[in-house]
Each structure stands twice: as C-alpha cells, then as structure tokens.
C-alpha cells in the first residue's frame, strides 16, 4: 500500500497502525495479566486459588490465537500487500450413510451435528497450523508488539508530562512527544517480517496441502473425463449413428426400387446423400469439440482466430510473439477456456464485442478475454467458471475474474508452460 506523502500524514498513519498492532498483538498478554491479577486477588496463600486463572490463561490463549493470527494477516496484507497463506486444514463434507449414521472422515456419529462437532475438534487438534498460531501468539507480543507500543506510550507520557506544571515534567513530555512522532512511521513495520517468519505454512503443511489439492484435481479430472466420454457416446448414438443407420436403410430400399421405380430410387439416393453430408458435418463438429484440427495443425493462435469467426460476437484477437507452439495439453486447456469465456459472453452477458489477447511472459501463457456485456460474473461453486478454474488448476493455472455490475468483464487465464 502506498505511503502518504507528507510527514504529518505519515506520523498520523503510523500512530494509528501502531495502536492497531499493539491492540491485536497484546490482547493475549492482557488476558494473562488479568488472570494474574485475579490469582493475586484471591490470595497467594491458597494454592487452589491459582487453578481458575491457569485454566483461564490456557483456554483464552487457545481461543484467541486463531483470531489474532487472522487479524495480523489482514493488517499485513492491507498495509503492505504481503499475503500470508493461512494453511488451515479444510473439513471434508459430512456424509450420511445408508445405515443412518454420519461419516465425517474420522468416524461415525448418530447425528449430523455430532459428526460436525467431532470433525471440527479433531481437525483443530491435529492441524499443525494450530500449534503454529499458538507459537506466534506467544512470540509476537515480545517482538512486534513491544515495538508497536512505543508511539502510544510516548503519546501517553507526553500528555502526562505536558499536563504538569513542573518544567522538568513538561520537558520530559515534549521529548516523549518528539520520540513518539519520530518512531511512529516505523514502529508498526516489524509486524510484517515477524508474521512472515512465524505464520507462513511450513514445508510439511505446504506439501500436505499440495497432496490434497492434487487429489481433488485427480478426482475432478476423472469426473470430467467420464462426463466427456458419456457426451461423445450420446452424440454419436443420437446423431451420426442414427443418420448412418437411416442412410443404410435408404440405400437398401433404393437398391430394391432401382428396377421397379427408378424415380423413387433416385429420390431416396438424394436423401441419402443429404444424410451423409449431415452425418459428416456432425462428425466434424464432434471432432472439433474433442480436439479441433486447426489447433493440432496450426497452433493456439490460429485456433482462437478460427473460433472467433464462429462466435456471434465482434471478436478481435491479438497475439504475440507469433509462431509460438506450446505443449498440446496446455494449448487445449487454454483454447477450451477461451471458448467457454466467449460463449458465456455471448449467451449470458449479452455482449456485442469481445477482445482476446494471447501473450507469453517468461514461462507463463496469459489469455485475456474482455467483453462489453452487463458484467456481474462470479465464480460460484458448481458453476461453469468454477469448473473452468478447477480444470486449469490441473496445470497449475489460474482464472482471475473482474466483472463489476454493468461491465465490462475482464477475465484472465494464466497457465505455466514451456514453448517448443
């Protein structure tokens, strides 16, 4: 985030941010201090008087660690642009079995509520991120928290000193005010390196997340391939196969009528020729849906340009550098992704014009699709864009959507690739 230009603005922003960091990071130590005061109030002579404060410290630390870490991530991302992944384990769907019990991934429960509660408790205690958050909650108050306390502490000392009539007290208050103003633009900054050091997912957590992500992608690819095979089988059975059967019957009938009724036989042959042409067109359309010949022969750029001619929009395609050939799976994924985005623009967004830009920056292929439609597109679970995002994830690709209400809609497909 861009810093304010003038020095007074930087001081004001620094004071506000330092107070926010101090309030968040010192929340748990404040609970510790309250528990200590409670134990002292109940009496140090009774050993049992410290049991309740000890329980309070443990429960409050465990309950507040995750909210504190989330707040720190939010502040760091908002102020510096550094996004720290949370790395928390995600709960699997709770499934009702045929026996009436509910399976939560760990065991069976009689009700869905019991299954969800048991699942949350097990995930919470087995998640390495829980212990990482506890460690950060104990470390950050004595590092970034103490530094962030300097501006508010200096302001408090300045107010107390300047309010007294003694010259020495006023001098001390003025010096405290100067010190607070001098350190305020920098006092909140240590929270970023501390958060990056202690809050980022460990290598084991990243590998576990990657394994889970790959398992989900494999399941999605399996489902997608099965659905595609069923679509091809249905199209062949209901389209080309039915026409070819009718063509065979027409030829057989024409053969029988050739001697007795030549005119009717010629009519049947004309119908058979038209049916053969329709069957050939359907087969070509089916092949184009599987793997367009122009994509295999001439590459992604020419395939997208040929696709733009068939879309009922005014589509312009710009690409560079020319002559790039990529791996076949990458080209196919990007081609069908662009095709789906253009189809959505024509069918749902009521667009009249679209612009496609294909570029390659380093080892990343980028396809930008922009239309002048009504906007409002979002990635809803189970919808078309969500399916496209999952298919791109199989190639470590991304789909970024910028579609405000009223348009225009800008979508970007980014896929790592290696040119050939």
C-alpha positions as CSV (number, residue, x, y, z in Angstrom):
1,X,0.0,0.0,0.0
2,X,1.4,3.4,-0.9
3,X,2.5,5.6,2.0
4,X,1.2,9.1,2.4
5,X,3.4,11.8,1.0
6,X,3.7,14.4,3.8
7,X,5.5,13.9,7.1
8,X,2.5,14.8,9.3
9,X,0.3,12.3,7.4
10,X,3.0,9.6,7.9
11,X,3.1,10.3,11.6
12,X,-0.7,10.1,11.9
13,X,-0.9,6.9,9.9
14,X,2.0,5.4,11.8
15,X,0.3,6.2,15.2
16,X,-3.0,4.6,14.1
17,X,-1.2,1.5,12.7
18,X,1.0,1.1,15.7
19,X,-2.0,1.3,18.0
20,X,-3.8,-1.3,15.9
21,X,-0.8,-3.7,16.0
22,X,-0.4,-3.2,19.7
23,X,-4.1,-3.8,20.4
24,X,-4.1,-7.0,18.4
25,X,-0.7,-8.5,19.5
26,X,-1.1,-7.6,23.2
27,X,-4.6,-9.0,23.5
28,X,-3.5,-12.4,24.8
29,X,-0.9,-10.9,27.2
30,X,-3.7,-8.6,28.5
31,X,-5.6,-11.8,29.4
32,X,-2.6,-13.2,31.1
33,X,-2.2,-10.1,33.2
34,X,-5.9,-10.2,34.1
35,X,-5.6,-13.8,35.2
36,X,-2.5,-13.0,37.2
37,X,-4.4,-10.1,38.9
38,X,-7.3,-12.4,39.6
39,X,-5.0,-15.0,41.2
40,X,-3.3,-12.3,43.4
41,X,-6.8,-11.0,44.4
42,X,-8.0,-14.4,45.5
43,X,-5.0,-14.9,47.7
44,X,-1.5,-16.3,47.2
45,X,-1.7,-18.4,50.4
46,X,-4.3,-20.8,48.9
47,X,-2.7,-23.0,46.2
48,X,-6.1,-23.7,44.7
49,X,-6.7,-20.0,44.1
50,X,-4.4,-20.2,41.0
51,X,-6.3,-23.1,39.3
52,X,-9.0,-20.9,37.8
53,X,-6.5,-18.3,36.5
54,X,-4.4,-21.0,35.0
55,X,-7.4,-22.5,33.2
56,X,-8.4,-19.1,32.0
57,X,-4.9,-18.5,30.6
58,X,-4.9,-21.8,28.7
59,X,-8.5,-21.5,27.4
60,X,-8.1,-17.8,26.4
61,X,-4.8,-18.4,24.6
62,X,-6.2,-21.3,22.6
63,X,-9.4,-19.5,21.8
64,X,-7.8,-16.2,20.8
65,X,-4.7,-17.5,18.9
66,X,-6.5,-18.1,15.6
67,X,-8.5,-14.7,15.6
68,X,-5.3,-12.9,16.5
69,X,-3.4,-14.5,13.6
70,X,-6.2,-13.8,11.2
71,X,-6.2,-10.2,12.2
72,X,-2.4,-9.9,11.8
73,X,-2.7,-11.4,8.3
74,X,-5.4,-9.0,7.4
75,X,-3.4,-6.0,8.6
76,X,-0.2,-7.1,6.9
77,X,-2.0,-7.7,3.6
78,X,-3.9,-4.4,3.7
79,X,-0.9,-2.3,4.7
80,X,2.0,-3.9,2.8
81,X,0.4,-6.1,0.1
82,X,2.1,-9.2,1.5
83,X,-0.4,-12.1,1.5
84,X,0.4,-14.8,4.1
85,X,-1.5,-18.1,3.3
86,X,-3.4,-19.4,6.3
87,X,-2.7,-23.0,5.6
88,X,-5.5,-24.3,7.8
89,X,-6.8,-27.8,7.1
90,X,-10.2,-27.8,5.4
91,X,-13.0,-30.0,6.6
92,X,-14.3,-32.7,4.3
93,X,-18.0,-32.9,3.6
94,X,-20.0,-34.8,6.2
95,X,-21.9,-37.7,4.5
96,X,-25.0,-39.6,5.6
97,X,-24.6,-43.3,5.2
98,X,-27.2,-45.9,4.3
99,X,-27.3,-47.1,7.9
100,X,-28.4,-43.7,9.2
101,X,-25.1,-42.8,10.7
102,X,-23.0,-39.8,9.6
103,X,-19.4,-40.2,8.4
104,X,-17.1,-37.2,9.0
105,X,-13.8,-38.6,7.7
106,X,-12.7,-39.9,11.2
107,X,-15.7,-41.9,12.5
108,X,-19.4,-42.4,12.5
109,X,-21.9,-40.3,14.6
110,X,-25.6,-40.6,15.1
111,X,-26.5,-37.1,14.0
112,X,-25.0,-34.6,11.6
113,X,-24.4,-32.1,14.4
114,X,-22.4,-34.6,16.4
115,X,-20.4,-35.5,13.3
116,X,-19.6,-31.9,12.5
117,X,-18.6,-31.1,16.1
118,X,-16.3,-34.2,16.3
119,X,-14.8,-33.4,12.9
120,X,-14.0,-29.8,13.9
121,X,-12.5,-30.9,17.2
122,X,-10.3,-33.5,15.6
123,X,-9.1,-31.2,12.8
124,X,-8.4,-28.4,15.3
125,X,-6.2,-30.5,17.5
126,X,-4.5,-32.4,14.6
127,X,-3.8,-29.3,12.4
128,X,-0.2,-28.2,12.6
129,X,-1.4,-24.6,12.0
130,X,-3.0,-24.6,15.5
131,X,0.4,-25.0,17.1
132,X,2.0,-22.6,14.7
133,X,-0.7,-20.0,15.7
134,X,0.0,-20.6,19.4
135,X,3.7,-20.1,18.9
136,X,3.1,-16.9,17.0
137,X,0.7,-15.7,19.7
138,X,3.4,-16.2,22.3
139,X,6.2,-14.6,20.2
140,X,4.7,-11.6,18.6
141,X,3.9,-9.6,21.8
142,X,7.5,-9.6,22.8
143,X,8.8,-8.6,19.3
144,X,6.5,-6.6,17.1
145,X,4.0,-5.9,19.9
146,X,6.6,-4.1,22.1
147,X,7.9,-2.0,19.3
148,X,4.4,-1.0,18.3
149,X,3.8,0.2,21.9
150,X,6.4,2.9,21.5
151,X,4.2,5.6,19.8
152,X,1.1,5.2,22.1
153,X,3.3,5.0,25.1
154,X,5.2,8.1,24.0
155,X,1.9,10.0,23.5
156,X,0.6,8.9,26.9
157,X,3.9,10.1,28.5
158,X,3.7,13.4,26.6
159,X,0.1,14.0,27.8
160,X,1.0,13.3,31.4
161,X,4.2,15.4,31.3
162,X,2.7,18.4,29.5
163,X,-0.3,18.4,31.9
164,X,2.0,19.0,34.9
165,X,3.3,22.5,35.9
166,X,6.9,21.5,36.6
167,X,9.4,22.5,33.9
168,X,11.2,19.1,34.1
169,X,7.9,17.2,33.6
170,X,7.0,19.4,30.7
171,X,10.4,18.9,29.1
172,X,10.1,15.2,29.5
173,X,6.6,15.3,28.0
174,X,8.0,17.3,25.0
175,X,10.8,14.8,24.5
176,X,8.3,11.9,24.7
177,X,6.1,13.6,22.1
178,X,9.1,14.1,19.7
179,X,10.2,10.5,20.2
180,X,6.6,9.2,19.5
181,X,6.4,11.3,16.4
182,X,9.8,10.1,15.2
183,X,9.2,6.4,15.7
184,X,5.5,6.2,14.7
185,X,6.1,5.8,10.9
186,X,8.3,2.8,11.6
187,X,7.0,1.2,14.8
188,X,4.3,-0.9,13.1
189,X,6.6,-2.3,10.4
190,X,8.2,-5.2,12.4
191,X,4.9,-7.0,12.4
192,X,5.4,-7.9,8.7
193,X,8.7,-9.8,8.9
194,X,7.6,-11.4,12.2
195,X,4.3,-12.6,10.6
196,X,6.1,-13.9,7.5
197,X,8.6,-15.7,9.6
198,X,6.2,-17.4,12.0
199,X,2.8,-17.5,10.3
200,X,3.6,-18.9,6.8
201,X,2.9,-22.5,6.3
202,X,5.8,-24.9,6.9
203,X,7.1,-27.2,4.2
204,X,5.2,-30.1,5.6
205,X,2.0,-28.2,5.7
206,X,2.5,-26.9,2.1
207,X,3.3,-30.5,0.9
208,X,0.1,-31.8,2.7
209,X,-2.0,-29.0,1.1
210,X,-0.5,-29.8,-2.3
211,X,-1.2,-33.5,-1.9
212,X,-4.8,-32.7,-1.0
213,X,-5.1,-30.3,-4.0
214,X,-3.7,-32.9,-6.4
215,X,-6.1,-35.5,-5.0
216,X,-9.0,-33.1,-5.7
217,X,-7.7,-32.3,-9.2
218,X,-7.4,-36.0,-9.9
219,X,-11.0,-36.6,-8.8
220,X,-12.2,-33.7,-10.9
221,X,-10.3,-34.9,-14.0
222,X,-11.7,-38.4,-13.5
223,X,-15.3,-37.0,-13.3
224,X,-14.7,-34.7,-16.3
225,X,-13.3,-37.4,-18.5
226,X,-16.2,-39.7,-17.6
227,X,-18.7,-37.0,-18.4
228,X,-16.9,-36.2,-21.7
229,X,-17.0,-39.9,-22.7
230,X,-20.7,-40.0,-22.0
231,X,-21.2,-36.9,-24.0
232,X,-19.3,-38.3,-27.0
233,X,-21.2,-41.6,-26.8
234,X,-24.5,-39.8,-26.6
235,X,-23.7,-37.5,-29.6
236,X,-22.6,-40.5,-31.6
237,X,-25.6,-42.6,-30.7
238,X,-28.2,-39.9,-31.2
239,X,-26.6,-38.1,-34.1
240,X,-24.2,-39.6,-36.5
241,X,-25.1,-43.3,-35.7
242,X,-28.8,-42.7,-36.2
243,X,-28.2,-40.9,-39.5
244,X,-25.9,-43.7,-40.8
245,X,-28.5,-46.3,-39.9
246,X,-31.1,-44.3,-41.8
247,X,-28.6,-43.9,-44.7
248,X,-28.2,-47.7,-44.9
249,X,-31.9,-48.3,-44.9
250,X,-32.4,-45.7,-47.6
251,X,-29.7,-47.3,-49.8
252,X,-31.1,-50.8,-49.3
253,X,-34.6,-49.5,-50.3
254,X,-33.2,-47.7,-53.3
255,X,-31.4,-50.8,-54.4
256,X,-34.7,-52.7,-54.3
257,X,-36.6,-50.0,-56.2
258,X,-33.9,-49.4,-58.8
259,X,-35.6,-51.8,-61.3
260,X,-39.3,-51.2,-60.5
261,X,-39.5,-47.5,-59.5
262,X,-36.3,-45.6,-60.7
263,X,-37.7,-42.1,-59.8
264,X,-38.4,-43.1,-56.2
265,X,-35.0,-44.8,-56.0
266,X,-33.3,-41.6,-57.2
267,X,-35.2,-39.6,-54.6
268,X,-34.0,-41.9,-51.9
269,X,-30.4,-41.6,-53.1
270,X,-30.7,-37.8,-53.0
271,X,-32.0,-38.1,-49.4
272,X,-29.1,-40.5,-48.6
273,X,-26.6,-38.1,-50.0
274,X,-28.0,-35.2,-47.9
275,X,-28.0,-37.5,-44.8
276,X,-24.4,-38.4,-45.5
277,X,-23.5,-34.8,-45.7
278,X,-25.3,-34.1,-42.4
279,X,-23.5,-37.0,-40.7
280,X,-20.2,-35.8,-41.9
281,X,-20.9,-32.3,-40.5
282,X,-21.9,-33.7,-37.2
283,X,-18.8,-35.8,-37.0
284,X,-16.7,-32.8,-37.8
285,X,-18.4,-30.8,-35.1
286,X,-17.9,-33.7,-32.7
287,X,-14.2,-33.9,-33.5
288,X,-13.9,-30.1,-33.2
289,X,-15.3,-30.4,-29.6
290,X,-12.7,-33.1,-28.8
291,X,-9.7,-31.6,-30.4
292,X,-10.0,-29.0,-33.2
293,X,-7.9,-30.0,-36.2
294,X,-6.7,-26.4,-36.6
295,X,-5.4,-26.5,-33.1
296,X,-3.3,-29.5,-33.8
297,X,-2.1,-28.3,-37.2
298,X,-1.6,-24.6,-36.7
299,X,-1.5,-23.9,-33.0
300,X,-3.4,-22.0,-30.4
301,X,-3.4,-18.5,-32.0
302,X,-4.9,-19.6,-35.3
303,X,-7.3,-21.9,-33.5
304,X,-8.6,-19.0,-31.4
305,X,-8.9,-16.8,-34.5
306,X,-10.9,-19.6,-36.2
307,X,-13.1,-19.8,-33.1
308,X,-13.7,-16.1,-33.1
309,X,-15.3,-16.4,-36.6
310,X,-17.9,-18.9,-35.2
311,X,-18.9,-16.8,-32.1
312,X,-21.9,-14.5,-32.6
313,X,-19.8,-11.5,-31.4
314,X,-17.5,-9.0,-32.9
315,X,-14.3,-10.6,-31.6
316,X,-10.8,-9.3,-32.2
317,X,-7.8,-11.5,-31.4
318,X,-4.3,-10.1,-30.7
319,X,-1.4,-12.4,-30.1
320,X,2.4,-12.1,-29.7
321,X,5.0,-13.1,-30.2
322,X,3.9,-15.0,-33.4
323,X,4.8,-18.6,-34.2
324,X,4.7,-19.9,-30.6
325,X,3.8,-23.6,-30.2
326,X,3.1,-24.9,-26.8
327,X,2.6,-28.3,-25.3
328,X,-0.6,-29.9,-26.6
329,X,-2.4,-30.2,-23.2
330,X,-1.7,-26.5,-22.4
331,X,-2.9,-25.4,-25.8
332,X,-6.1,-27.5,-25.4
333,X,-6.8,-26.2,-21.9
334,X,-6.4,-22.5,-22.9
335,X,-8.3,-23.0,-26.1
336,X,-11.4,-24.5,-24.5
337,X,-11.1,-22.0,-21.6
338,X,-11.2,-19.1,-24.1
339,X,-14.1,-20.8,-25.9
340,X,-16.1,-21.1,-22.7
341,X,-15.5,-17.5,-21.8
342,X,-16.6,-16.2,-25.3
343,X,-19.6,-18.5,-25.2
344,X,-20.6,-17.1,-21.8
345,X,-20.1,-13.5,-23.1
346,X,-22.4,-14.2,-26.0
347,X,-25.0,-16.3,-24.1
348,X,-25.2,-14.8,-20.6
349,X,-23.6,-11.4,-20.6
350,X,-25.4,-10.0,-23.7
351,X,-22.2,-8.7,-25.1
352,X,-21.7,-7.3,-28.6
353,X,-18.0,-7.1,-28.7
354,X,-15.1,-9.1,-27.2
355,X,-11.3,-8.8,-27.3
356,X,-8.9,-11.7,-26.8
357,X,-5.2,-11.1,-26.1
358,X,-2.8,-14.0,-26.1
359,X,0.7,-13.3,-24.7
360,X,3.5,-15.3,-23.2
361,X,5.6,-13.7,-20.4
362,X,8.5,-15.9,-19.5
363,X,7.1,-19.4,-18.7
364,X,3.5,-18.2,-18.3
365,X,0.9,-18.2,-21.0
366,X,-1.7,-15.5,-20.5
367,X,-5.1,-15.2,-22.2
368,X,-7.1,-12.1,-21.5
369,X,-10.8,-12.0,-22.6
370,X,-12.7,-8.8,-22.3
371,X,-16.3,-8.1,-23.3
372,X,-18.7,-5.2,-23.1
373,X,-21.5,-7.2,-21.5
374,X,-23.6,-6.4,-18.4
375,X,-21.0,-7.9,-16.0
376,X,-21.8,-9.5,-12.7
377,X,-20.0,-12.8,-13.4
378,X,-18.6,-14.6,-10.4
379,X,-17.1,-18.0,-9.6
380,X,-19.9,-19.8,-7.8
381,X,-19.3,-23.4,-6.5
382,X,-20.5,-25.9,-9.1
383,X,-21.0,-23.3,-11.8
384,X,-19.2,-23.1,-15.2
385,X,-16.4,-20.7,-14.1
386,X,-15.7,-22.9,-11.1
387,X,-15.4,-25.9,-13.3
388,X,-13.0,-24.0,-15.6
389,X,-10.9,-22.9,-12.6
390,X,-10.6,-26.5,-11.5
391,X,-9.6,-27.7,-14.9
392,X,-6.9,-25.0,-15.1
393,X,-5.7,-26.0,-11.6
394,X,-4.7,-29.3,-13.1
395,X,-2.0,-27.4,-15.0
396,X,-1.2,-25.1,-12.0
397,X,-3.2,-22.5,-13.9
398,X,-5.4,-19.6,-12.6
399,X,-8.6,-17.9,-13.6
400,X,-8.9,-14.3,-12.4
401,X,-12.3,-12.6,-12.8
402,X,-13.0,-8.9,-12.8
403,X,-16.7,-8.4,-13.6
404,X,-18.4,-5.4,-11.9
405,X,-22.1,-4.9,-12.3
406,X,-22.7,-3.1,-15.5
407,X,-19.5,-4.3,-17.1
408,X,-17.1,-4.5,-18.6
409,X,-15.9,-8.1,-17.8
410,X,-12.2,-8.9,-17.8
411,X,-11.1,-12.4,-17.3
412,X,-7.5,-13.7,-17.3
413,X,-6.3,-17.3,-17.8
414,X,-2.7,-17.9,-16.7
415,X,-1.1,-21.2,-17.3
416,X,2.6,-22.1,-16.8
417,X,4.0,-23.5,-20.0
418,X,7.2,-24.4,-21.9
419,X,7.4,-23.3,-25.5
420,X,8.6,-25.7,-28.2
